[in-house]
């Protein structure tokens, strides 16, 4: 039996690579860097550089989130003023 959540996921699955994680690599032969979109289940699979070299290493990348939520309370304290504790 398929759950309701499973049906929703299949109905809304995206057929393209636009929403797969992007992994960055560096080629040890030509020193070029490149990115590969692939499922998380294949994150540790080897990647060939665009020049055809197979001696590559996956790079550690970081994500920066910036911006602010509309209506976010201003202030300081232990929680940024969101809980109203006054500290």
PDB file of N, CA, C and O in Angstrom:
ATOM      1  N   UNK A   1       0.838  -1.166   0.000  1.00  0.00           N
ATOM      2  CA  UNK A   1       0.000   0.000   0.000  1.00  0.00           C
ATOM      3  C   UNK A   1       0.890   1.239   0.000  1.00  0.00           C
ATOM      4  O   UNK A   1       1.848   1.311   0.769  1.00  0.00           O
ATOM      5  N   UNK A   2       0.585   2.209  -0.852  1.00  0.00           N
ATOM      6  CA  UNK A   2       1.355   3.433  -0.959  1.00  0.00           C
ATOM      7  C   UNK A   2       0.718   4.502  -0.076  1.00  0.00           C
ATOM      8  O   UNK A   2      -0.494   4.713  -0.111  1.00  0.00           O
ATOM      9  N   UNK A   3       1.545   5.166   0.709  1.00  0.00           N
ATOM     10  CA  UNK A   3       1.031   6.205   1.596  1.00  0.00           C
ATOM     11  C   UNK A   3       0.639   7.443   0.795  1.00  0.00           C
ATOM     12  O   UNK A   3       1.040   7.615  -0.356  1.00  0.00           O
ATOM     13  N   UNK A   4      -0.144   8.287   1.428  1.00  0.00           N
ATOM     14  CA  UNK A   4      -0.541   9.542   0.805  1.00  0.00           C
ATOM     15  C   UNK A   4       0.679  10.390   0.492  1.00  0.00           C
ATOM     16  O   UNK A   4       0.747  11.019  -0.564  1.00  0.00           O
ATOM     17  N   UNK A   5       1.650  10.410   1.411  1.00  0.00           N
ATOM     18  CA  UNK A   5       2.872  11.184   1.196  1.00  0.00           C
ATOM     19  C   UNK A   5       3.646  10.646   0.001  1.00  0.00           C
ATOM     20  O   UNK A   5       4.192  11.419  -0.787  1.00  0.00           O
ATOM     21  N   UNK A   6       3.696   9.324  -0.136  1.00  0.00           N
ATOM     22  CA  UNK A   6       4.392   8.713  -1.272  1.00  0.00           C
ATOM     23  C   UNK A   6       3.740   9.078  -2.589  1.00  0.00           C
ATOM     24  O   UNK A   6       4.431   9.332  -3.576  1.00  0.00           O
ATOM     25  N   UNK A   7       2.407   9.109  -2.617  1.00  0.00           N
ATOM     26  CA  UNK A   7       1.689   9.503  -3.838  1.00  0.00           C
ATOM     27  C   UNK A   7       1.983  10.958  -4.175  1.00  0.00           C
ATOM     28  O   UNK A   7       2.192  11.296  -5.339  1.00  0.00           O
ATOM     29  N   UNK A   8       1.999  11.822  -3.160  1.00  0.00           N
ATOM     30  CA  UNK A   8       2.279  13.233  -3.397  1.00  0.00           C
ATOM     31  C   UNK A   8       3.691  13.412  -3.948  1.00  0.00           C
ATOM     32  O   UNK A   8       3.902  14.170  -4.895  1.00  0.00           O
ATOM     33  N   UNK A   9       4.660  12.709  -3.349  1.00  0.00           N
ATOM     34  CA  UNK A   9       6.044  12.845  -3.808  1.00  0.00           C
ATOM     35  C   UNK A   9       6.196  12.412  -5.257  1.00  0.00           C
ATOM     36  O   UNK A   9       6.889  13.073  -6.031  1.00  0.00           O
ATOM     37  N   UNK A  10       5.556  11.307  -5.632  1.00  0.00           N
ATOM     38  CA  UNK A  10       5.649  10.867  -7.020  1.00  0.00           C
ATOM     39  C   UNK A  10       4.953  11.832  -7.969  1.00  0.00           C
ATOM     40  O   UNK A  10       5.435  12.065  -9.078  1.00  0.00           O
ATOM     41  N   UNK A  11       3.841  12.388  -7.552  1.00  0.00           N
ATOM     42  CA  UNK A  11       3.095  13.315  -8.401  1.00  0.00           C
ATOM     43  C   UNK A  11       3.847  14.626  -8.583  1.00  0.00           C
ATOM     44  O   UNK A  11       3.690  15.289  -9.608  1.00  0.00           O
ATOM     45  N   UNK A  12       4.661  15.010  -7.606  1.00  0.00           N
ATOM     46  CA  UNK A  12       5.362  16.285  -7.666  1.00  0.00           C
ATOM     47  C   UNK A  12       6.857  16.129  -7.914  1.00  0.00           C
ATOM     48  O   UNK A  12       7.607  17.096  -7.774  1.00  0.00           O
ATOM     49  N   UNK A  13       7.293  14.954  -8.271  1.00  0.00           N
ATOM     50  CA  UNK A  13       8.721  14.739  -8.543  1.00  0.00           C
ATOM     51  C   UNK A  13       9.134  15.534  -9.774  1.00  0.00           C
ATOM     52  O   UNK A  13       8.407  15.593 -10.766  1.00  0.00           O
ATOM     53  N   UNK A  14      10.299  16.137  -9.694  1.00  0.00           N
ATOM     54  CA  UNK A  14      10.808  16.924 -10.803  1.00  0.00           C
ATOM     55  C   UNK A  14      11.658  16.040 -11.705  1.00  0.00           C
ATOM     56  O   UNK A  14      12.557  15.356 -11.216  1.00  0.00           O
ATOM     57  N   UNK A  15      11.399  16.038 -13.000  1.00  0.00           N
ATOM     58  CA  UNK A  15      12.126  15.153 -13.906  1.00  0.00           C
ATOM     59  C   UNK A  15      13.514  15.640 -14.268  1.00  0.00           C
ATOM     60  O   UNK A  15      14.282  14.887 -14.868  1.00  0.00           O
ATOM     61  N   UNK A  16      13.865  16.865 -13.929  1.00  0.00           N
ATOM     62  CA  UNK A  16      15.160  17.398 -14.324  1.00  0.00           C
ATOM     63  C   UNK A  16      16.136  17.415 -13.156  1.00  0.00           C
ATOM     64  O   UNK A  16      15.803  17.005 -12.044  1.00  0.00           O
ATOM     65  N   UNK A  17      17.342  17.896 -13.423  1.00  0.00           N
ATOM     66  CA  UNK A  17      18.400  17.937 -12.416  1.00  0.00           C
ATOM     67  C   UNK A  17      18.431  19.253 -11.651  1.00  0.00           C
ATOM     68  O   UNK A  17      19.340  19.467 -10.849  1.00  0.00           O
ATOM     69  N   UNK A  18      17.458  20.150 -11.874  1.00  0.00           N
ATOM     70  CA  UNK A  18      17.497  21.466 -11.257  1.00  0.00           C
ATOM     71  C   UNK A  18      17.419  21.420  -9.736  1.00  0.00           C
ATOM     72  O   UNK A  18      17.856  22.363  -9.076  1.00  0.00           O
ATOM     73  N   UNK A  19      16.879  20.357  -9.169  1.00  0.00           N
ATOM     74  CA  UNK A  19      16.701  20.319  -7.729  1.00  0.00           C
ATOM     75  C   UNK A  19      17.513  19.218  -7.059  1.00  0.00           C
ATOM     76  O   UNK A  19      17.213  18.824  -5.932  1.00  0.00           O
ATOM     77  N   UNK A  20      18.529  18.724  -7.737  1.00  0.00           N
ATOM     78  CA  UNK A  20      19.449  17.767  -7.137  1.00  0.00           C
ATOM     79  C   UNK A  20      20.590  18.538  -6.497  1.00  0.00           C
ATOM     80  O   UNK A  20      20.906  19.649  -6.922  1.00  0.00           O
ATOM     81  N   UNK A  21      21.208  17.961  -5.483  1.00  0.00           N
ATOM     82  CA  UNK A  21      22.370  18.631  -4.884  1.00  0.00           C
ATOM     83  C   UNK A  21      23.485  18.816  -5.911  1.00  0.00           C
ATOM     84  O   UNK A  21      23.662  18.001  -6.816  1.00  0.00           O
ATOM     85  N   UNK A  22      24.224  19.896  -5.748  1.00  0.00           N
ATOM     86  CA  UNK A  22      25.372  20.177  -6.607  1.00  0.00           C
ATOM     87  C   UNK A  22      26.639  19.906  -5.813  1.00  0.00           C
ATOM     88  O   UNK A  22      26.805  20.412  -4.703  1.00  0.00           O
ATOM     89  N   UNK A  23      27.525  19.114  -6.380  1.00  0.00           N
ATOM     90  CA  UNK A  23      28.786  18.777  -5.728  1.00  0.00           C
ATOM     91  C   UNK A  23      29.929  19.382  -6.538  1.00  0.00           C
ATOM     92  O   UNK A  23      29.946  19.286  -7.765  1.00  0.00           O
ATOM     93  N   UNK A  24      30.880  20.003  -5.849  1.00  0.00           N
ATOM     94  CA  UNK A  24      32.032  20.625  -6.499  1.00  0.00           C
ATOM     95  C   UNK A  24      33.223  19.673  -6.434  1.00  0.00           C
ATOM     96  O   UNK A  24      33.437  18.991  -5.432  1.00  0.00           O
ATOM     97  N   UNK A  25      33.991  19.639  -7.519  1.00  0.00           N
ATOM     98  CA  UNK A  25      35.166  18.776  -7.623  1.00  0.00           C
ATOM     99  C   UNK A  25      36.339  19.571  -8.164  1.00  0.00           C
ATOM    100  O   UNK A  25      36.164  20.603  -8.812  1.00  0.00           O
ATOM    101  N   UNK A  26      37.542  19.072  -7.886  1.00  0.00           N
ATOM    102  CA  UNK A  26      38.766  19.610  -8.471  1.00  0.00           C
ATOM    103  C   UNK A  26      39.514  18.477  -9.120  1.00  0.00           C
ATOM    104  O   UNK A  26      39.652  17.398  -8.544  1.00  0.00           O
ATOM    105  N   UNK A  27      39.997  18.723 -10.321  1.00  0.00           N
ATOM    106  CA  UNK A  27      40.776  17.722 -11.045  1.00  0.00           C
ATOM    107  C   UNK A  27      42.237  17.842 -10.621  1.00  0.00           C
ATOM    108  O   UNK A  27      42.803  18.935 -10.636  1.00  0.00           O
ATOM    109  N   UNK A  28      42.834  16.739 -10.249  1.00  0.00           N
ATOM    110  CA  UNK A  28      44.245  16.745  -9.826  1.00  0.00           C
ATOM    111  C   UNK A  28      45.192  16.816 -11.014  1.00  0.00           C
ATOM    112  O   UNK A  28      46.357  17.180 -10.852  1.00  0.00           O
ATOM    113  N   UNK A  29      44.714  16.476 -12.201  1.00  0.00           N
ATOM    114  CA  UNK A  29      45.582  16.503 -13.383  1.00  0.00           C
ATOM    115  C   UNK A  29      45.650  17.886 -14.020  1.00  0.00           C
ATOM    116  O   UNK A  29      46.739  18.385 -14.304  1.00  0.00           O
ATOM    117  N   UNK A  30      44.484  18.513 -14.250  1.00  0.00           N
ATOM    118  CA  UNK A  30      44.487  19.829 -14.909  1.00  0.00           C
ATOM    119  C   UNK A  30      44.202  20.969 -13.934  1.00  0.00           C
ATOM    120  O   UNK A  30      44.208  22.132 -14.339  1.00  0.00           O
ATOM    121  N   UNK A  31      43.955  20.670 -12.679  1.00  0.00           N
ATOM    122  CA  UNK A  31      43.664  21.601 -11.584  1.00  0.00           C
ATOM    123  C   UNK A  31      42.388  22.420 -11.792  1.00  0.00           C
ATOM    124  O   UNK A  31      42.159  23.388 -11.067  1.00  0.00           O
ATOM    125  N   UNK A  32      41.567  22.057 -12.752  1.00  0.00           N
ATOM    126  CA  UNK A  32      40.305  22.749 -12.969  1.00  0.00           C
ATOM    127  C   UNK A  32      39.266  22.332 -11.938  1.00  0.00           C
ATOM    128  O   UNK A  32      39.341  21.237 -11.379  1.00  0.00           O
ATOM    129  N   UNK A  33      38.307  23.195 -11.689  1.00  0.00           N
ATOM    130  CA  UNK A  33      37.202  22.851 -10.805  1.00  0.00           C
ATOM    131  C   UNK A  33      35.933  22.763 -11.643  1.00  0.00           C
ATOM    132  O   UNK A  33      35.805  23.435 -12.666  1.00  0.00           O
ATOM    133  N   UNK A  34      34.997  21.929 -11.200  1.00  0.00           N
ATOM    134  CA  UNK A  34      33.742  21.736 -11.909  1.00  0.00           C
ATOM    135  C   UNK A  34      32.688  21.259 -10.940  1.00  0.00           C
ATOM    136  O   UNK A  34      33.002  20.832  -9.829  1.00  0.00           O
ATOM    137  N   UNK A  35      31.429  21.332 -11.360  1.00  0.00           N
ATOM    138  CA  UNK A  35      30.307  20.925 -10.526  1.00  0.00           C
ATOM    139  C   UNK A  35      29.519  19.816 -11.209  1.00  0.00           C
ATOM    140  O   UNK A  35      29.455  19.734 -12.435  1.00  0.00           O
ATOM    141  N   UNK A  36      28.920  18.966 -10.378  1.00  0.00           N
ATOM    142  CA  UNK A  36      28.094  17.868 -10.870  1.00  0.00           C
ATOM    143  C   UNK A  36      26.791  17.857 -10.078  1.00  0.00           C
ATOM    144  O   UNK A  36      26.815  17.885  -8.848  1.00  0.00           O
ATOM    145  N   UNK A  37      25.656  17.818 -10.769  1.00  0.00           N
ATOM    146  CA  UNK A  37      24.351  17.641 -10.123  1.00  0.00           C
ATOM    147  C   UNK A  37      24.047  16.158 -10.123  1.00  0.00           C
ATOM    148  O   UNK A  37      24.021  15.515 -11.173  1.00  0.00           O
ATOM    149  N   UNK A  38      23.816  15.620  -8.930  1.00  0.00           N
ATOM    150  CA  UNK A  38      23.497  14.196  -8.819  1.00  0.00           C
ATOM    151  C   UNK A  38      22.733  13.944  -7.533  1.00  0.00           C
ATOM    152  O   UNK A  38      22.786  14.753  -6.607  1.00  0.00           O
ATOM    153  N   UNK A  39      22.021  12.824  -7.469  1.00  0.00           N
ATOM    154  CA  UNK A  39      21.289  12.503  -6.238  1.00  0.00           C
ATOM    155  C   UNK A  39      22.239  12.276  -5.071  1.00  0.00           C
ATOM    156  O   UNK A  39      23.401  11.919  -5.264  1.00  0.00           O
ATOM    157  N   UNK A  40      21.737  12.488  -3.861  1.00  0.00           N
ATOM    158  CA  UNK A  40      22.562  12.279  -2.674  1.00  0.00           C
ATOM    159  C   UNK A  40      23.051  10.840  -2.589  1.00  0.00           C
ATOM    160  O   UNK A  40      24.129  10.588  -2.052  1.00  0.00           O
ATOM    161  N   UNK A  41      22.279   9.895  -3.109  1.00  0.00           N
ATOM    162  CA  UNK A  41      22.690   8.487  -3.076  1.00  0.00           C
ATOM    163  C   UNK A  41      23.950   8.239  -3.893  1.00  0.00           C
ATOM    164  O   UNK A  41      24.607   7.213  -3.714  1.00  0.00           O
ATOM    165  N   UNK A  42      24.300   9.166  -4.790  1.00  0.00           N
ATOM    166  CA  UNK A  42      25.506   9.034  -5.617  1.00  0.00           C
ATOM    167  C   UNK A  42      26.581  10.044  -5.220  1.00  0.00           C
ATOM    168  O   UNK A  42      27.515  10.280  -5.985  1.00  0.00           O
ATOM    169  N   UNK A  43      26.461  10.638  -4.039  1.00  0.00           N
ATOM    170  CA  UNK A  43      27.386  11.697  -3.639  1.00  0.00           C
ATOM    171  C   UNK A  43      28.835  11.238  -3.530  1.00  0.00           C
ATOM    172  O   UNK A  43      29.750  12.037  -3.729  1.00  0.00           O
ATOM    173  N   UNK A  44      29.056   9.979  -3.220  1.00  0.00           N
ATOM    174  CA  UNK A  44      30.439   9.507  -3.072  1.00  0.00           C
ATOM    175  C   UNK A  44      30.969   8.835  -4.347  1.00  0.00           C
ATOM    176  O   UNK A  44      32.099   8.348  -4.361  1.00  0.00           O
ATOM    177  N   UNK A  45      30.173   8.807  -5.399  1.00  0.00           N
ATOM    178  CA  UNK A  45      30.628   8.209  -6.659  1.00  0.00           C
ATOM    179  C   UNK A  45      31.708   9.081  -7.293  1.00  0.00           C
ATOM    180  O   UNK A  45      31.665  10.304  -7.163  1.00  0.00           O
ATOM    181  N   UNK A  46      32.679   8.465  -7.979  1.00  0.00           N
ATOM    182  CA  UNK A  46      33.725   9.261  -8.628  1.00  0.00           C
ATOM    183  C   UNK A  46      33.138  10.132  -9.738  1.00  0.00           C
ATOM    184  O   UNK A  46      32.101   9.808 -10.316  1.00  0.00           O
ATOM    185  N   UNK A  47      33.816  11.239 -10.022  1.00  0.00           N
ATOM    186  CA  UNK A  47      33.389  12.147 -11.088  1.00  0.00           C
ATOM    187  C   UNK A  47      34.545  12.392 -12.037  1.00  0.00           C
ATOM    188  O   UNK A  47      35.686  12.566 -11.609  1.00  0.00           O
ATOM    189  N   UNK A  48      34.252  12.404 -13.305  1.00  0.00           N
ATOM    190  CA  UNK A  48      35.248  12.679 -14.339  1.00  0.00           C
ATOM    191  C   UNK A  48      35.172  14.157 -14.695  1.00  0.00           C
ATOM    192  O   UNK A  48      34.078  14.696 -14.864  1.00  0.00           O
ATOM    193  N   UNK A  49      36.317  14.816 -14.810  1.00  0.00           N
ATOM    194  CA  UNK A  49      36.328  16.244 -15.131  1.00  0.00           C
ATOM    195  C   UNK A  49      35.921  16.450 -16.587  1.00  0.00           C
ATOM    196  O   UNK A  49      35.967  15.508 -17.378  1.00  0.00           O
ATOM    197  N   UNK A  50      35.522  17.667 -16.952  1.00  0.00           N
ATOM    198  CA  UNK A  50      35.109  17.941 -18.333  1.00  0.00           C
ATOM    199  C   UNK A  50      36.185  17.650 -19.373  1.00  0.00           C
ATOM    200  O   UNK A  50      35.868  17.452 -20.547  1.00  0.00           O
ATOM    201  N   UNK A  51      37.454  17.621 -18.960  1.00  0.00           N
ATOM    202  CA  UNK A  51      38.548  17.308 -19.877  1.00  0.00           C
ATOM    203  C   UNK A  51      38.773  15.805 -20.021  1.00  0.00           C
ATOM    204  O   UNK A  51      39.607  15.369 -20.815  1.00  0.00           O
ATOM    205  N   UNK A  52      38.022  15.012 -19.245  1.00  0.00           N
ATOM    206  CA  UNK A  52      38.124  13.556 -19.344  1.00  0.00           C
ATOM    207  C   UNK A  52      39.029  12.901 -18.327  1.00  0.00           C
ATOM    208  O   UNK A  52      39.211  11.684 -18.367  1.00  0.00           O
ATOM    209  N   UNK A  53      39.605  13.671 -17.411  1.00  0.00           N
ATOM    210  CA  UNK A  53      40.478  13.103 -16.389  1.00  0.00           C
ATOM    211  C   UNK A  53      39.648  12.476 -15.275  1.00  0.00           C
ATOM    212  O   UNK A  53      38.573  12.967 -14.929  1.00  0.00           O
ATOM    213  N   UNK A  54      40.164  11.386 -14.723  1.00  0.00           N
ATOM    214  CA  UNK A  54      39.423  10.676 -13.673  1.00  0.00           C
ATOM    215  C   UNK A  54      40.003  10.877 -12.273  1.00  0.00           C
ATOM    216  O   UNK A  54      39.394  10.453 -11.290  1.00  0.00           O
ATOM    217  N   UNK A  55      41.163  11.514 -12.168  1.00  0.00           N
ATOM    218  CA  UNK A  55      41.790  11.748 -10.862  1.00  0.00           C
ATOM    219  C   UNK A  55      41.226  13.046 -10.278  1.00  0.00           C
ATOM    220  O   UNK A  55      41.833  14.109 -10.403  1.00  0.00           O
ATOM    221  N   UNK A  56      40.064  12.945  -9.642  1.00  0.00           N
ATOM    222  CA  UNK A  56      39.387  14.123  -9.100  1.00  0.00           C
ATOM    223  C   UNK A  56      39.119  13.949  -7.611  1.00  0.00           C
ATOM    224  O   UNK A  56      39.133  12.834  -7.091  1.00  0.00           O
ATOM    225  N   UNK A  57      38.877  15.059  -6.940  1.00  0.00           N
ATOM    226  CA  UNK A  57      38.568  15.049  -5.517  1.00  0.00           C
ATOM    227  C   UNK A  57      37.356  15.949  -5.280  1.00  0.00           C
ATOM    228  O   UNK A  57      37.255  17.037  -5.848  1.00  0.00           O
ATOM    229  N   UNK A  58      36.433  15.475  -4.427  1.00  0.00           N
ATOM    230  CA  UNK A  58      35.253  16.277  -4.096  1.00  0.00           C
ATOM    231  C   UNK A  58      35.670  17.359  -3.112  1.00  0.00           C
ATOM    232  O   UNK A  58      36.396  17.092  -2.154  1.00  0.00           O
ATOM    233  N   UNK A  59      35.208  18.581  -3.350  1.00  0.00           N
ATOM    234  CA  UNK A  59      35.541  19.719  -2.500  1.00  0.00           C
ATOM    235  C   UNK A  59      34.479  19.909  -1.426  1.00  0.00           C
ATOM    236  O   UNK A  59      33.306  19.600  -1.632  1.00  0.00           O
ATOM    237  N   UNK A  60      34.901  20.414  -0.297  1.00  0.00           N
ATOM    238  CA  UNK A  60      33.979  20.766   0.771  1.00  0.00           C
ATOM    239  C   UNK A  60      33.420  22.145   0.461  1.00  0.00           C
ATOM    240  O   UNK A  60      34.179  23.098   0.287  1.00  0.00           O
ATOM    241  N   UNK A  61      32.110  22.257   0.392  1.00  0.00           N
ATOM    242  CA  UNK A  61      31.492  23.540   0.095  1.00  0.00           C
ATOM    243  C   UNK A  61      30.598  23.958   1.251  1.00  0.00           C
ATOM    244  O   UNK A  61      30.190  23.131   2.066  1.00  0.00           O
ATOM    245  N   UNK A  62      30.302  25.239   1.311  1.00  0.00           N
ATOM    246  CA  UNK A  62      29.431  25.759   2.350  1.00  0.00           C
ATOM    247  C   UNK A  62      28.270  26.500   1.707  1.00  0.00           C
ATOM    248  O   UNK A  62      28.341  26.909   0.548  1.00  0.00           O
ATOM    249  N   UNK A  63      27.216  26.664   2.464  1.00  0.00           N
ATOM    250  CA  UNK A  63      26.046  27.390   1.996  1.00  0.00           C
ATOM    251  C   UNK A  63      25.848  28.579   2.915  1.00  0.00           C
ATOM    252  O   UNK A  63      25.896  28.434   4.136  1.00  0.00           O
ATOM    253  N   UNK A  64      25.627  29.748   2.344  1.00  0.00           N
ATOM    254  CA  UNK A  64      25.365  30.944   3.139  1.00  0.00           C
ATOM    255  C   UNK A  64      23.921  31.357   2.917  1.00  0.00           C
ATOM    256  O   UNK A  64      23.478  31.522   1.781  1.00  0.00           O
ATOM    257  N   UNK A  65      23.201  31.519   3.998  1.00  0.00           N
ATOM    258  CA  UNK A  65      21.828  31.986   3.923  1.00  0.00           C
ATOM    259  C   UNK A  65      21.800  33.424   4.398  1.00  0.00           C
ATOM    260  O   UNK A  65      22.268  33.733   5.494  1.00  0.00           O
ATOM    261  N   UNK A  66      21.254  34.303   3.574  1.00  0.00           N
ATOM    262  CA  UNK A  66      21.190  35.713   3.934  1.00  0.00           C
ATOM    263  C   UNK A  66      19.772  36.215   3.761  1.00  0.00           C
ATOM    264  O   UNK A  66      18.925  35.537   3.180  1.00  0.00           O
ATOM    265  N   UNK A  67      19.527  37.385   4.259  1.00  0.00           N
ATOM    266  CA  UNK A  67      18.210  37.980   4.124  1.00  0.00           C
ATOM    267  C   UNK A  67      17.512  37.996   5.460  1.00  0.00           C
ATOM    268  O   UNK A  67      18.067  37.582   6.478  1.00  0.00           O
ATOM    269  N   UNK A  68      16.288  38.477   5.442  1.00  0.00           N
ATOM    270  CA  UNK A  68      15.509  38.510   6.671  1.00  0.00           C
ATOM    271  C   UNK A  68      14.072  38.156   6.359  1.00  0.00           C
ATOM    272  O   UNK A  68      13.588  38.373   5.248  1.00  0.00           O
ATOM    273  N   UNK A  69      13.410  37.621   7.335  1.00  0.00           N
ATOM    274  CA  UNK A  69      12.009  37.272   7.168  1.00  0.00           C
ATOM    275  C   UNK A  69      11.160  38.514   7.372  1.00  0.00           C
ATOM    276  O   UNK A  69      11.441  39.323   8.256  1.00  0.00           O
ATOM    277  N   UNK A  70      10.129  38.668   6.565  1.00  0.00           N
ATOM    278  CA  UNK A  70       9.230  39.808   6.717  1.00  0.00           C
ATOM    279  C   UNK A  70       8.530  39.707   8.062  1.00  0.00           C
ATOM    280  O   UNK A  70       8.033  38.643   8.432  1.00  0.00           O
ATOM    281  N   UNK A  71       8.492  40.773   8.766  1.00  0.00           N
ATOM    282  CA  UNK A  71       7.809  40.788  10.044  1.00  0.00           C
ATOM    283  C   UNK A  71       8.612  40.203  11.187  1.00  0.00           C
ATOM    284  O   UNK A  71       8.073  40.004  12.276  1.00  0.00           O
ATOM    285  N   UNK A  72       9.880  39.923  10.970  1.00  0.00           N
ATOM    286  CA  UNK A  72      10.704  39.370  12.043  1.00  0.00           C
ATOM    287  C   UNK A  72      10.907  40.432  13.107  1.00  0.00           C
ATOM    288  O   UNK A  72      11.192  41.583  12.779  1.00  0.00           O
ATOM    289  N   UNK A  73      10.768  40.073  14.359  1.00  0.00           N
ATOM    290  CA  UNK A  73      10.912  41.062  15.420  1.00  0.00           C
ATOM    291  C   UNK A  73      12.347  41.543  15.540  1.00  0.00           C
ATOM    292  O   UNK A  73      13.292  40.770  15.382  1.00  0.00           O
ATOM    293  N   UNK A  74      12.494  42.820  15.819  1.00  0.00           N
ATOM    294  CA  UNK A  74      13.820  43.380  16.021  1.00  0.00           C
ATOM    295  C   UNK A  74      14.111  43.387  17.510  1.00  0.00           C
ATOM    296  O   UNK A  74      13.197  43.401  18.334  1.00  0.00           O
ATOM    297  N   UNK A  75      15.353  43.378  17.833  1.00  0.00           N
ATOM    298  CA  UNK A  75      15.715  43.441  19.254  1.00  0.00           C
ATOM    299  C   UNK A  75      16.864  42.529  19.546  1.00  0.00           C
ATOM    300  O   UNK A  75      17.417  41.903  18.641  1.00  0.00           O
ATOM    301  N   UNK A  76      17.221  42.449  20.769  1.00  0.00           N
ATOM    302  CA  UNK A  76      18.346  41.617  21.153  1.00  0.00           C
ATOM    303  C   UNK A  76      17.909  40.599  22.152  1.00  0.00           C
ATOM    304  O   UNK A  76      16.798  40.074  22.075  1.00  0.00           O
ATOM    305  N   UNK A  77      18.758  40.317  23.075  1.00  0.00           N
ATOM    306  CA  UNK A  77      18.419  39.364  24.121  1.00  0.00           C
ATOM    307  C   UNK A  77      18.794  37.960  23.751  1.00  0.00           C
ATOM    308  O   UNK A  77      19.476  37.712  22.756  1.00  0.00           O
ATOM    309  N   UNK A  78      18.334  37.045  24.574  1.00  0.00           N
ATOM    310  CA  UNK A  78      18.750  35.660  24.439  1.00  0.00           C
ATOM    311  C   UNK A  78      18.236  35.014  23.153  1.00  0.00           C
ATOM    312  O   UNK A  78      18.824  34.049  22.663  1.00  0.00           O
ATOM    313  N   UNK A  79      17.150  35.540  22.613  1.00  0.00           N
ATOM    314  CA  UNK A  79      16.578  34.909  21.413  1.00  0.00           C
ATOM    315  C   UNK A  79      16.337  35.927  20.310  1.00  0.00           C
ATOM    316  O   UNK A  79      15.559  35.658  19.395  1.00  0.00           O
ATOM    317  N   UNK A  80      16.971  37.072  20.368  1.00  0.00           N
ATOM    318  CA  UNK A  80      16.765  38.096  19.365  1.00  0.00           C
ATOM    319  C   UNK A  80      15.472  38.859  19.546  1.00  0.00           C
ATOM    320  O   UNK A  80      15.051  39.587  18.647  1.00  0.00           O
ATOM    321  N   UNK A  81      14.839  38.705  20.684  1.00  0.00           N
ATOM    322  CA  UNK A  81      13.620  39.417  20.967  1.00  0.00           C
ATOM    323  C   UNK A  81      12.352  38.704  20.562  1.00  0.00           C
ATOM    324  O   UNK A  81      11.257  39.235  20.747  1.00  0.00           O
ATOM    325  N   UNK A  82      12.481  37.499  20.008  1.00  0.00           N
ATOM    326  CA  UNK A  82      11.320  36.797  19.481  1.00  0.00           C
ATOM    327  C   UNK A  82      10.412  36.238  20.569  1.00  0.00           C
ATOM    328  O   UNK A  82       9.208  36.106  20.349  1.00  0.00           O
ATOM    329  N   UNK A  83      10.947  35.914  21.716  1.00  0.00           N
ATOM    330  CA  UNK A  83      10.098  35.280  22.739  1.00  0.00           C
ATOM    331  C   UNK A  83       9.467  36.288  23.694  1.00  0.00           C
ATOM    332  O   UNK A  83       8.574  35.932  24.462  1.00  0.00           O
ATOM    333  N   UNK A  84       9.911  37.518  23.659  1.00  0.00           N
ATOM    334  CA  UNK A  84       9.337  38.536  24.526  1.00  0.00           C
ATOM    335  C   UNK A  84       9.829  38.479  25.958  1.00  0.00           C
ATOM    336  O   UNK A  84       9.211  39.067  26.846  1.00  0.00           O
ATOM    337  N   UNK A  85      10.935  37.780  26.199  1.00  0.00           N
ATOM    338  CA  UNK A  85      11.430  37.640  27.568  1.00  0.00           C
ATOM    339  C   UNK A  85      12.046  38.939  28.087  1.00  0.00           C
ATOM    340  O   UNK A  85      12.191  39.109  29.297  1.00  0.00           O
ATOM    341  N   UNK A  86      12.405  39.843  27.201  1.00  0.00           N
ATOM    342  CA  UNK A  86      12.977  41.111  27.615  1.00  0.00           C
ATOM    343  C   UNK A  86      14.453  41.056  27.947  1.00  0.00           C
ATOM    344  O   UNK A  86      15.008  42.051  28.413  1.00  0.00           O
ATOM    345  N   UNK A  87      15.095  39.952  27.729  1.00  0.00           N
ATOM    346  CA  UNK A  87      16.542  39.857  28.019  1.00  0.00           C
ATOM    347  C   UNK A  87      17.361  40.061  26.797  1.00  0.00           C
ATOM    348  O   UNK A  87      18.589  40.015  26.863  1.00  0.00           O
TER     349      UNK A  87
END
